[in-house]
Amino acid sequence: MENNIKLDKATPPPLPRSTMANNHSAEANYGIIDWFKKGMRNYVNFSGRARRKEFWYFSLVYMILAIFAMIIDAIIFDAETGPVYIVVALGLALPSIAVGIRRLHDTGRSGWWFLISLIPLIGGIVFLVFCANDTKPETNQWGPPAK
């Protein structure tokens, strides 16, 4: 007697183990807007970790939106920081804090290090250096590595 295994046409063949092991394979095809949307979806998530791509692409889109809002305010209201800019800044304040704290977690630092950015000039530079550091490959108290 033969062991013929027949697959139903609706049942896809099993995936190789190598593709199932990579949990972040979907993120390999993310664009700038996808990373920004991921940061916006986690706008109040202050735990966990954020990859460098998520942080920097979120920051890039934030800056583009802020500049665009300033241009609109200059054209319509004849002011650099008019109501459009204020709405954009207030709307993106909490998500940008959250993604910054998750980025610090990814580098192995506490989210309280975010407060160093309040120190004029030097604090911002230190914060940017922290965010530019590579992901810590080991699992830490905030979860497994983001990449």
N, C-alpha and C positions, 0 to 999 in steps of 0.2 A: 504494500500500500504506500502511495506517495504522499509526502507532506507538502501539499500545494497550499500556500498562503495566498489568498486572494484579497486584495484590498478593494474596498468600495471606492468608486470614482469620486465620491465626495470627501473621502478621507485622504488628507495629504500625507505624503511619506514623512517619516520622522526626520527631524532636523539633526544635523551632526552635533556632537557634544561641544565642539569649539564655538558654535554660534550661541548656544544656550548659556555658556559660561560667562559671556560678556554681557553684563547688565546694562551697559551704557552704549550699546551698539546703535540705538536710535539717535543718540546725541551726536554721532559721527556725521550725520547729515544735517545738523542744525545750521541755520543761517543766523545772521545778526538779529533779525526780528524774533526768531525762535528763542534765542537766548534771553532777549528782553522779555518776551512773554513768560518764560520760565521764572524769571525774577519777579514779574508782576503776580504770577500765580502764587508765589510764596511770600507775599508782601508782609505777612505778620509772622512768618516762621523764623524765629531767632535761634533755633536749634538746628543742628545738621551742618552740612558743609556745602560750600559753593566752589566750583572750579574757577580757575583764572579766567577762562573764556566767558563764563557767566558774568563775573564781576566786571570785566573790562568791556564787554559788549553792552552790558546794561549801562555802564557809565558813558559809553560813546553815544548811545541812543538818547540818554538823559541830556547830554550836552547839546546834541543836535536839536532836540525838542525845545530846550531852553533858549538857544540862539534863534530858532524859528519863532518862538513866542516873543522874544525881544524885538525881532524885525516887525512882527505884526503890531506890537504895541507902538513902535516908532512910527509906523505908517498910519495907524488909526488914531492913536491917542497922543502922538507926539511926545512920548516918554519911553525911556528904556525899560523901566520896570513898572509896567502898567498891570491891569487886571488879568490879562492873558498869561503873562509870566508868573504872576502870583498863583494863579490856579494850577499851572504846570508844576511850579516849585512845591506847593503844598500837596498836590496830588502824588508826587513822586518822592516826597521826603521819607515817609515810612518805608516804602519798598527799598530805597537806596540805603537806609540804615540797616535794614534786615539783610540785604545782600552783602553789605560790608562786614557785618558781624559774622555771617556764615563763611565769608572768605577768610576772616581771621581764624575761625575754627578749623578751616582746612589747612592752615599753616601751623596748627598746633598751639594757637594762642587763645586766650580768653576773649570773649566779646567786649569785656571792659576796656581792652586796649583801643577800642573805637574812640574813647574819650580823649585819647592823645591828640586826635585831630583838632580839638578845640584850642590847643596851644598855637598861637599865631606863628605862621611860617614853618617853624621846625616841626611842629606836631603833624602838619599835613604831609611834610616830606617823609617823616618816619612812618606814617600810616601808609603812604604809597609804596614805600620800600617793603613793608610787611605784606601788602597785597600783591606785590610783584614776585614774592618768594614762591618757590615751587610747592606743590602739594606734598604733604607728609604721607609717605606710602603706607604707613602702619595705621591700623584702626585706633582711634583715640576715643575720648569720652563723648564726642559728638557724633560718632558713627564711623562707618567704613570710608575709605578714600573716595573722593568724588569722581576720580577718573580711574 
